[in-house]
Protein backbone atom coordinates (compact mmCIF):
# COMPACT_ATOMS: atom_id res chain seq x y z
CA UNK A 1 0.00 0.00 0.00
CA UNK A 2 1.15 3.49 -0.59
CA UNK A 3 -0.02 6.95 0.25
CA UNK A 4 0.17 10.06 -1.79
CA UNK A 5 0.65 13.24 0.15
CA UNK A 6 -0.83 16.61 -0.69
CA UNK A 7 1.17 19.19 -2.60
CA UNK A 8 3.34 21.62 -0.66
CA UNK A 9 2.38 25.31 -0.78
CA UNK A 10 4.31 27.39 -3.32
CA UNK A 11 6.29 30.37 -2.25
CA UNK A 12 5.21 33.62 -3.93
CA UNK A 13 7.61 35.43 -6.13
CA UNK A 14 9.35 35.24 -9.46
CA UNK A 15 11.03 31.97 -9.25
CA UNK A 16 11.15 29.25 -11.80
CA UNK A 17 8.22 27.04 -11.82
CA UNK A 18 9.10 23.64 -10.56
CA UNK A 19 7.03 20.60 -11.00
CA UNK A 20 5.04 19.68 -8.03
CA UNK A 21 6.43 16.74 -6.08
CA UNK A 22 4.10 14.32 -4.60
CA UNK A 23 5.08 12.67 -1.33
CA UNK A 24 4.98 8.84 -1.68
CA UNK A 25 5.29 6.53 1.30
CA UNK A 26 5.33 2.73 0.89
CA UNK A 27 3.96 0.61 3.69
CA UNK A 28 6.35 -2.39 4.11
CA UNK A 29 4.30 -4.18 6.79
CA UNK A 30 2.48 -6.63 4.45
CA UNK A 31 5.72 -7.64 2.72
CA UNK A 32 7.43 -8.31 6.07
CA UNK A 33 4.40 -10.34 7.19
CA UNK A 34 4.55 -12.51 4.07
CA UNK A 35 8.32 -12.99 4.43
CA UNK A 36 7.97 -14.20 8.02
CA UNK A 37 5.06 -16.47 7.11
CA UNK A 38 7.15 -18.08 4.35
CA UNK A 39 10.15 -18.41 6.67
CA UNK A 40 8.01 -20.04 9.36
CA UNK A 41 6.39 -22.36 6.80
CA UNK A 42 9.73 -23.60 5.44
CA UNK A 43 11.22 -24.03 8.91
CA UNK A 44 8.31 -26.17 10.04
CA UNK A 45 7.97 -28.29 6.89
CA UNK A 46 11.64 -28.97 6.15
CA UNK A 47 12.81 -32.46 7.06
CA UNK A 48 16.18 -32.20 8.70
CA UNK A 49 18.73 -34.94 8.14
CA UNK A 50 18.60 -37.42 10.97
CA UNK A 51 21.90 -38.35 12.60
CA UNK A 52 23.30 -41.61 11.31
CA UNK A 53 24.25 -44.09 13.99
CA UNK A 54 25.80 -47.49 14.08
CA UNK A 55 23.51 -50.12 15.58
CA UNK A 56 25.13 -51.96 18.45
CA UNK A 57 23.37 -54.79 20.27
CA UNK A 58 24.36 -55.03 23.91
CA UNK A 59 23.08 -57.98 25.95
CA UNK A 60 21.29 -57.11 29.16
CA UNK A 61 23.13 -59.63 31.35
CA UNK A 62 25.20 -62.80 31.26
CA UNK A 63 22.29 -65.21 31.64
CA UNK A 64 22.55 -68.39 29.66
CA UNK A 65 19.34 -67.53 27.82
CA UNK A 66 21.05 -64.46 26.31
CA UNK A 67 24.07 -66.38 25.06
CA UNK A 68 24.17 -67.42 21.42
CA UNK A 69 26.00 -70.58 20.41
CA UNK A 70 28.24 -70.05 17.37
CA UNK A 71 30.48 -72.62 15.73
CA UNK A 72 34.16 -71.68 15.90
CA UNK A 73 34.46 -72.19 12.16
CA UNK A 74 32.07 -69.24 11.72
CA UNK A 75 34.15 -66.77 13.76
CA UNK A 76 36.89 -64.75 12.10
CA UNK A 77 38.93 -62.99 14.78
CA UNK A 78 40.80 -59.80 14.01
CA UNK A 79 43.18 -58.66 16.74
CA UNK A 80 45.00 -55.34 16.91
CA UNK A 81 47.88 -55.02 19.38
CA UNK A 82 49.11 -51.88 21.12
CA UNK A 83 51.74 -51.34 18.39
CA UNK A 84 48.88 -51.43 15.80
CA UNK A 85 49.86 -54.81 14.35
CA UNK A 86 46.91 -56.73 12.90
CA UNK A 87 46.42 -60.51 13.27
CA UNK A 88 43.58 -62.68 12.02
CA UNK A 89 42.45 -66.28 12.42
CA UNK A 90 39.39 -68.49 12.09
CA UNK A 91 38.37 -70.70 15.00
CA UNK A 92 41.32 -72.29 16.80
CA UNK A 93 43.81 -71.79 13.94
CA UNK A 94 47.03 -69.96 14.71
CA UNK A 95 46.80 -66.19 14.25
CA UNK A 96 48.42 -64.82 11.10
CA UNK A 97 49.92 -61.36 10.77
CA UNK A 98 48.49 -59.09 8.09
CA UNK A 99 48.10 -55.41 7.31
CA UNK A 100 45.10 -53.22 6.65
CA UNK A 101 45.57 -53.38 2.85
CA UNK A 102 45.10 -57.19 2.78
CA UNK A 103 42.26 -57.31 5.29
CA UNK A 104 39.48 -56.72 2.75
CA UNK A 105 40.71 -59.60 0.58
CA UNK A 106 40.83 -61.88 3.64
CA UNK A 107 37.24 -60.91 4.52
CA UNK A 108 36.05 -61.65 0.98
CA UNK A 109 37.90 -64.99 0.69
CA UNK A 110 36.74 -66.26 4.09
CA UNK A 111 33.17 -65.11 3.43
CA UNK A 112 33.09 -66.95 0.10
CA UNK A 113 34.42 -70.11 1.75
CA UNK A 114 31.81 -69.75 4.51
CA UNK A 115 29.06 -69.48 1.89
CA UNK A 116 30.33 -72.59 0.06
CA UNK A 117 30.43 -74.61 3.30
CA UNK A 118 27.12 -73.23 4.61
CA UNK A 119 23.77 -74.94 4.72
CA UNK A 120 20.66 -73.36 3.30
CA UNK A 121 18.91 -72.48 0.07
CA UNK A 122 19.88 -68.84 -0.44
CA UNK A 123 23.26 -67.22 -0.08
CA UNK A 124 21.98 -65.20 2.86
CA UNK A 125 20.97 -68.40 4.68
CA UNK A 126 24.37 -69.97 3.99
CA UNK A 127 26.36 -66.97 5.20
CA UNK A 128 27.12 -67.36 8.91
CA UNK A 129 30.54 -65.68 9.30
CA UNK A 130 30.92 -63.26 12.22
CA UNK A 131 33.92 -60.99 12.67
CA UNK A 132 35.15 -60.66 16.24
CA UNK A 133 37.31 -57.54 16.46
CA UNK A 134 39.61 -57.39 19.48
CA UNK A 135 41.57 -54.20 19.93
CA UNK A 136 44.12 -53.32 22.60
CA UNK A 137 43.25 -50.27 24.69
CA UNK A 138 46.50 -48.59 23.63
CA UNK A 139 45.88 -49.07 19.90
CA UNK A 140 44.69 -46.16 17.81
CA UNK A 141 40.94 -45.66 17.50
CA UNK A 142 41.49 -45.05 13.79
CA UNK A 143 42.31 -48.76 13.28
CA UNK A 144 38.95 -49.86 14.64
CA UNK A 145 37.13 -47.57 12.21
CA UNK A 146 39.36 -48.65 9.31
CA UNK A 147 38.70 -52.33 10.03
CA UNK A 148 34.92 -51.78 10.06
CA UNK A 149 35.22 -49.77 6.81
CA UNK A 150 37.18 -52.60 5.18
CA UNK A 151 34.51 -55.03 6.33
CA UNK A 152 31.78 -52.86 4.76
CA UNK A 153 33.73 -52.62 1.49
CA UNK A 154 34.23 -56.40 1.50
CA UNK A 155 30.47 -56.88 1.87
CA UNK A 156 29.82 -54.54 -1.07
CA UNK A 157 32.30 -56.54 -3.16
CA UNK A 158 30.74 -59.82 -2.06
CA UNK A 159 27.23 -58.61 -2.95
CA UNK A 160 28.46 -57.51 -6.40
CA UNK A 161 30.18 -60.86 -7.05
CA UNK A 162 27.04 -62.79 -6.11
CA UNK A 163 24.78 -60.32 -7.96
CA UNK A 164 22.74 -59.57 -4.85
CA UNK A 165 21.00 -56.30 -5.68
CA UNK A 166 17.71 -56.41 -3.78
CA UNK A 167 17.83 -54.99 -0.26
CA UNK A 168 16.32 -58.13 1.31
CA UNK A 169 18.84 -60.49 -0.26
CA UNK A 170 22.01 -58.45 0.29
CA UNK A 171 24.60 -59.69 2.76
CA UNK A 172 25.34 -57.37 5.63
CA UNK A 173 28.41 -57.41 7.87
CA UNK A 174 28.16 -59.13 11.24
CA UNK A 175 30.75 -58.10 13.75
CA UNK A 176 31.32 -57.65 17.45
CA UNK A 177 33.94 -55.87 19.53
CA UNK A 178 35.77 -57.40 22.47
CA UNK A 179 38.77 -56.32 24.53
CA UNK A 180 42.14 -57.85 23.80
CA UNK A 181 42.89 -60.07 26.81
CA UNK A 182 46.12 -61.47 28.20
CA UNK A 183 45.14 -64.86 26.79
CA UNK A 184 44.92 -63.30 23.32
CA UNK A 185 48.34 -61.69 23.73
CA UNK A 186 49.85 -65.03 24.79
CA UNK A 187 48.31 -66.66 21.72
CA UNK A 188 49.70 -63.92 19.47
CA UNK A 189 53.23 -64.45 20.84
CA UNK A 190 53.06 -68.09 19.72
CA UNK A 191 52.12 -67.13 16.16
CA UNK A 192 54.78 -67.05 13.43
C-alpha positions in Angstrom: 0.0 0.0 0.0 1.2 3.5 -0.6 0.0 7.0 0.3 0.2 10.1 -1.8 0.7 13.2 0.2 -0.8 16.6 -0.7 1.2 19.2 -2.6 3.3 21.6 -0.7 2.4 25.3 -0.8 4.3 27.4 -3.3 6.3 30.4 -2.2 5.2 33.6 -3.9 7.6 35.4 -6.1 9.3 35.2 -9.5 11.0 32.0 -9.3 11.2 29.2 -11.8 8.2 27.0 -11.8 9.1 23.6 -10.6 7.0 20.6 -11.0 5.0 19.7 -8.0 6.4 16.7 -6.1 4.1 14.3 -4.6 5.1 12.7 -1.3 5.0 8.8 -1.7 5.3 6.5 1.3 5.3 2.7 0.9 4.0 0.6 3.7 6.3 -2.4 4.1 4.3 -4.2 6.8 2.5 -6.6 4.5 5.7 -7.6 2.7 7.4 -8.3 6.1 4.4 -10.3 7.2 4.5 -12.5 4.1 8.3 -13.0 4.4 8.0 -14.2 8.0 5.1 -16.5 7.1 7.2 -18.1 4.4 10.1 -18.4 6.7 8.0 -20.0 9.4 6.4 -22.4 6.8 9.7 -23.6 5.4 11.2 -24.0 8.9 8.3 -26.2 10.0 8.0 -28.3 6.9 11.6 -29.0 6.1 12.8 -32.5 7.1 16.2 -32.2 8.7 18.7 -34.9 8.1 18.6 -37.4 11.0 21.9 -38.4 12.6 23.3 -41.6 11.3 24.3 -44.1 14.0 25.8 -47.5 14.1 23.5 -50.1 15.6 25.1 -52.0 18.5 23.4 -54.8 20.3 24.4 -55.0 23.9 23.1 -58.0 25.9 21.3 -57.1 29.2 23.1 -59.6 31.4 25.2 -62.8 31.3 22.3 -65.2 31.6 22.6 -68.4 29.7 19.3 -67.5 27.8 21.1 -64.5 26.3 24.1 -66.4 25.1 24.2 -67.4 21.4 26.0 -70.6 20.4 28.2 -70.1 17.4 30.5 -72.6 15.7 34.2 -71.7 15.9 34.5 -72.2 12.2 32.1 -69.2 11.7 34.2 -66.8 13.8 36.9 -64.7 12.1 38.9 -63.0 14.8 40.8 -59.8 14.0 43.2 -58.7 16.7 45.0 -55.3 16.9 47.9 -55.0 19.4 49.1 -51.9 21.1 51.7 -51.3 18.4 48.9 -51.4 15.8 49.9 -54.8 14.3 46.9 -56.7 12.9 46.4 -60.5 13.3 43.6 -62.7 12.0 42.5 -66.3 12.4 39.4 -68.5 12.1 38.4 -70.7 15.0 41.3 -72.3 16.8 43.8 -71.8 13.9 47.0 -70.0 14.7 46.8 -66.2 14.2 48.4 -64.8 11.1 49.9 -61.4 10.8 48.5 -59.1 8.1 48.1 -55.4 7.3 45.1 -53.2 6.6 45.6 -53.4 2.9 45.1 -57.2 2.8 42.3 -57.3 5.3 39.5 -56.7 2.7 40.7 -59.6 0.6 40.8 -61.9 3.6 37.2 -60.9 4.5 36.1 -61.6 1.0 37.9 -65.0 0.7 36.7 -66.3 4.1 33.2 -65.1 3.4 33.1 -67.0 0.1 34.4 -70.1 1.7 31.8 -69.8 4.5 29.1 -69.5 1.9 30.3 -72.6 0.1 30.4 -74.6 3.3 27.1 -73.2 4.6 23.8 -74.9 4.7 20.7 -73.4 3.3 18.9 -72.5 0.1 19.9 -68.8 -0.4 23.3 -67.2 -0.1 22.0 -65.2 2.9 21.0 -68.4 4.7 24.4 -70.0 4.0 26.4 -67.0 5.2 27.1 -67.4 8.9 30.5 -65.7 9.3 30.9 -63.3 12.2 33.9 -61.0 12.7 35.2 -60.7 16.2 37.3 -57.5 16.5 39.6 -57.4 19.5 41.6 -54.2 19.9 44.1 -53.3 22.6 43.3 -50.3 24.7 46.5 -48.6 23.6 45.9 -49.1 19.9 44.7 -46.2 17.8 40.9 -45.7 17.5 41.5 -45.1 13.8 42.3 -48.8 13.3 39.0 -49.9 14.6 37.1 -47.6 12.2 39.4 -48.6 9.3 38.7 -52.3 10.0 34.9 -51.8 10.1 35.2 -49.8 6.8 37.2 -52.6 5.2 34.5 -55.0 6.3 31.8 -52.9 4.8 33.7 -52.6 1.5 34.2 -56.4 1.5 30.5 -56.9 1.9 29.8 -54.5 -1.1 32.3 -56.5 -3.2 30.7 -59.8 -2.1 27.2 -58.6 -3.0 28.5 -57.5 -6.4 30.2 -60.9 -7.1 27.0 -62.8 -6.1 24.8 -60.3 -8.0 22.7 -59.6 -4.8 21.0 -56.3 -5.7 17.7 -56.4 -3.8 17.8 -55.0 -0.3 16.3 -58.1 1.3 18.8 -60.5 -0.3 22.0 -58.5 0.3 24.6 -59.7 2.8 25.3 -57.4 5.6 28.4 -57.4 7.9 28.2 -59.1 11.2 30.7 -58.1 13.7 31.3 -57.7 17.4 33.9 -55.9 19.5 35.8 -57.4 22.5 38.8 -56.3 24.5 42.1 -57.9 23.8 42.9 -60.1 26.8 46.1 -61.5 28.2 45.1 -64.9 26.8 44.9 -63.3 23.3 48.3 -61.7 23.7 49.9 -65.0 24.8 48.3 -66.7 21.7 49.7 -63.9 19.5 53.2 -64.4 20.8 53.1 -68.1 19.7 52.1 -67.1 16.2 54.8 -67.1 13.4 
